Amino acid sequence: MKRSLFGRFWPNATALFLTVGFLFPVYWMFSTALKPAGDIISEDPVWFPLTPTLEHFRTAVSAPHFWRYVGNSVTVTVLAVGMSLVIALLASFAIARMRFKGRRGVIVTFMIAQMAPWEVMVIAIYMIVRDGDMLNSLLPLTFFYMVMVLPFTILTLRGYIAAVPKELEESAMVDGCSRPQAFLRIILPLLAPGLMATSLFGFITAWNEFPLVLILNKQTEAQTLPLWLSGFQTNFGDDWGATMAAASLFALPILILFLFLQRKAVGGLTSGAVKG
């Protein structure tokens, strides 16, 4: 009985410790953004904002070009994720359902591309974009963000498509559906958890990406929120409240999306990882 109690206690205690460790910086960021300036610089830490204020958020929102950065980030992220999903759906279906020469080599290629560190290719990417006269444009960012998330999206959706019984697709084709119709009507609705998982991963990757936009987009009008956030402390000095408010605004879309999709996203990741 003692061993059984201990066996149940230590995993829960470990999970609780890790949860507190991961969540505390997020809580401190949001709470600092809501504290008055006097509570932020106090020698005694103020754990809870007793008199919350939105002044720091107003300062962050009124920063120069803030809404331009928001528009750029949303545009690049949504387009990159959308294009990667469309391409990955077609590619993953072909890999999972069709048998063709070089199929295993294609899968290995995607795995290698997933493991490749993008930072080592920044110089080559810069030269390609410069020679194409596309510096300070959102188009190269959208394309390369799409390429970043594409291998993971294809591999995950491949596993999920492989888990769908072929008999469902074949029966739909017997009933008169073409292969594209069977895919749209039978397989696609069953891929919702996998699509949510890959969409969440792609959104986080594109939303947080920093090195490429730093190298490719020097003009203010073509920059995104990660670059704006990196220079916020420089522009506003020691205004830690405004800095934390800016960081909170940057993290808020990801937190909302994760809370909305987390249940189906976790199921999609685990199913796509073990099937196929």
C-alpha positions in Angstrom: 0.0 0.0 0.0 2.8 2.4 0.9 4.6 1.7 -2.4 1.3 2.2 -4.2 0.8 5.6 -2.6 4.3 6.6 -3.3 3.9 5.5 -6.9 0.9 7.8 -7.3 2.4 10.7 -5.4 5.8 11.3 -7.1 4.4 11.6 -10.7 1.8 14.1 -9.5 4.3 16.0 -7.5 6.7 16.1 -10.4 3.9 17.3 -12.8 2.8 20.0 -10.3 6.4 21.2 -9.9 6.9 21.4 -13.7 3.6 23.1 -14.2 4.4 25.8 -11.6 7.9 26.3 -13.1 6.5 26.8 -16.6 3.5 28.9 -15.7 5.1 31.2 -13.2 7.0 33.3 -15.8 3.8 33.7 -17.8 1.9 34.7 -14.7 4.6 37.2 -13.7 4.6 38.7 -17.2 0.9 39.3 -17.2 0.7 40.5 -13.6 3.6 42.9 -14.1 1.8 44.4 -17.1 -1.2 45.1 -14.8 0.8 46.6 -11.9 1.3 50.3 -11.3 4.8 51.5 -11.8 5.4 51.8 -8.1 4.6 48.1 -7.5 6.9 47.0 -10.3 10.1 48.7 -8.9 9.3 48.0 -5.3 12.0 46.3 -3.2 9.4 43.9 -1.8 7.8 41.9 -4.6 4.1 42.4 -5.2 2.8 39.0 -6.0 -0.7 40.2 -7.0 -1.7 43.4 -8.7 -4.0 44.9 -6.0 -4.8 47.9 -8.0 -4.6 46.7 -11.6 -4.1 49.3 -14.4 -4.2 49.2 -18.2 -1.9 52.1 -18.6 1.0 49.9 -19.7 -1.1 48.3 -22.4 -2.1 51.7 -23.7 1.5 52.6 -23.9 2.4 49.5 -25.8 -0.5 49.8 -28.2 0.3 53.5 -28.9 3.9 52.6 -29.8 4.9 53.7 -33.3 3.8 51.3 -36.1 2.3 48.8 -33.7 -0.8 48.1 -35.8 1.3 47.8 -38.9 3.4 45.1 -37.2 0.3 43.3 -36.1 -1.1 43.3 -39.7 2.2 42.1 -41.1 2.5 39.3 -38.6 -1.1 38.1 -39.1 -0.8 38.3 -42.8 2.4 36.3 -43.0 1.4 33.7 -40.4 -2.1 33.0 -41.8 -0.9 32.8 -45.4 2.1 30.5 -44.5 -0.1 28.2 -42.4 -2.8 28.1 -45.0 -0.5 27.3 -47.9 1.3 24.6 -45.9 -1.9 22.9 -45.0 -3.1 22.8 -48.6 0.2 21.5 -49.9 0.6 19.0 -47.0 -2.9 17.6 -47.5 -2.1 16.7 -51.1 1.4 15.4 -50.4 0.5 13.4 -47.3 -2.4 11.8 -49.1 -0.1 10.7 -51.9 2.5 9.4 -49.5 0.0 7.5 -47.3 -2.2 6.1 -50.0 -0.2 5.6 -53.2 2.8 3.4 -53.8 5.4 4.9 -56.1 9.1 4.5 -56.7 11.2 6.6 -54.3 8.4 6.9 -51.7 10.6 6.0 -48.8 13.2 8.5 -50.0 10.7 11.2 -50.0 9.7 10.5 -46.4 13.4 10.5 -45.3 13.9 13.8 -47.2 11.1 15.4 -45.2 12.5 14.0 -42.0 15.9 15.5 -42.8 14.3 18.8 -43.7 12.5 18.8 -40.4 15.7 18.4 -38.5 17.7 21.0 -40.5 18.5 24.1 -38.4 17.2 27.1 -40.4 19.7 29.5 -38.7 22.6 28.0 -40.7 20.8 28.8 -44.0 20.0 32.4 -43.3 23.0 33.7 -45.4 22.0 31.6 -48.4 18.3 32.7 -48.0 19.4 36.3 -47.8 21.4 36.0 -51.0 18.5 34.4 -52.8 16.1 37.1 -51.7 18.6 39.9 -52.5 19.3 38.6 -56.0 15.5 38.4 -56.6 15.1 42.0 -55.5 12.6 41.0 -52.8 14.2 42.4 -49.7 11.8 44.3 -47.3 8.8 42.3 -48.7 6.4 40.0 -46.9 6.3 37.5 -49.8 9.7 35.9 -49.1 8.8 35.7 -45.4 5.5 34.0 -46.2 7.2 31.5 -48.5 10.0 30.5 -46.2 7.7 30.3 -43.1 5.6 27.9 -45.2 8.6 25.8 -46.0 9.6 25.8 -42.4 6.4 24.1 -41.2 5.7 22.0 -44.3 7.8 18.9 -43.4 6.2 18.6 -39.9 2.8 19.1 -41.4 3.2 16.5 -44.1 4.6 13.9 -41.7 1.9 14.4 -39.1 -1.0 14.4 -41.6 0.5 11.3 -43.3 0.2 9.4 -40.1 -3.3 10.6 -39.6 -4.4 9.7 -43.2 -2.8 6.2 -42.8 -5.0 5.7 -39.7 -8.2 6.1 -41.8 -9.3 2.7 -43.1 -9.1 2.4 -46.9 -12.4 0.7 -46.9 -14.2 4.0 -46.1 -12.7 5.6 -49.2 -13.3 2.6 -51.4 -16.9 2.3 -50.4 -17.5 5.9 -51.2 -15.9 5.4 -54.7 -18.1 2.3 -55.2 -21.1 4.6 -54.4 -20.1 6.9 -57.2 -17.6 9.3 -55.7 -14.4 10.2 -57.5 -11.2 10.0 -55.6 -11.1 13.8 -54.9 -14.8 13.6 -53.8 -14.0 10.7 -51.5 -11.1 12.6 -50.0 -13.2 15.7 -49.4 -16.3 14.0 -48.1 -14.8 11.0 -46.2 -11.2 11.6 -45.2 -10.9 15.3 -44.8 -13.6 15.5 -42.0 -11.7 12.8 -40.1 -8.5 14.9 -40.2 -9.8 17.7 -38.0 -7.5 16.9 -34.9 -4.5 16.5 -37.2 -5.2 19.8 -39.0 -5.6 21.6 -35.7 -2.3 20.2 -34.3 -0.3 21.1 -37.4 -2.1 24.5 -37.6 -1.1 25.3 -34.0 2.5 24.2 -34.6 2.7 26.3 -37.8 1.1 29.3 -36.2 3.6 29.3 -33.3 6.6 28.8 -35.6 5.6 31.6 -38.0 4.4 34.0 -35.3 7.6 33.7 -33.2 10.2 33.6 -36.0 12.9 36.2 -35.6 16.2 35.6 -37.5 14.7 35.8 -41.0 12.7 38.9 -40.6 15.7 40.5 -38.9 17.9 39.8 -41.9 15.5 40.2 -44.8 13.3 43.1 -43.7 15.2 46.2 -42.5 12.4 48.7 -43.4 10.0 49.5 -40.6 6.9 49.0 -42.8 7.9 45.4 -43.6 8.8 44.2 -40.1 6.7 41.9 -37.8 5.9 41.8 -34.1 9.0 39.7 -32.9 11.3 42.4 -34.3 9.2 45.2 -32.8 9.2 43.4 -29.4 13.0 43.0 -29.5 13.5 46.8 -29.8 10.7 47.8 -27.4 12.9 48.0 -24.3 15.4 50.1 -26.3 12.8 52.6 -27.3 11.0 52.8 -24.0 14.0 52.6 -21.6 13.3 51.1 -18.2 9.5 51.1 -18.6 9.2 47.5 -17.5 5.4 47.7 -17.2 5.1 48.7 -20.9 7.7 46.0 -21.9 5.7 43.3 -20.1 2.5 44.6 -21.6 4.1 44.4 -25.1 5.2 40.8 -24.4 1.8 39.9 -23.1 0.1 41.3 -26.3 2.6 39.3 -28.4 1.9 36.1 -26.5 -1.8 36.5 -26.2 -2.8 35.2 -29.6 -0.8 32.0 -29.1 -2.2 31.4 -25.7 -5.8 31.9 -26.9 -5.3 29.6 -29.9 -3.7 27.0 -27.7 -6.5 27.0 -25.2 -9.0 26.8 -28.0 -7.3 23.9 -29.8 -5.3 22.2 -27.1 -7.5 19.1 -26.6 -7.8 18.2 -30.3 -4.2 19.3 -31.0 -2.8 16.9 -28.5 -4.9 14.1 -29.9 -3.8 15.0 -33.4 -0.1 15.0 -32.5 -0.2 11.6 -30.7 -2.3 10.0 -33.5 -0.1 11.3 -36.2 3.0 10.3 -34.4 2.2 6.6 -34.0 0.2 5.7 -37.1 1.4 4.8 -40.6 
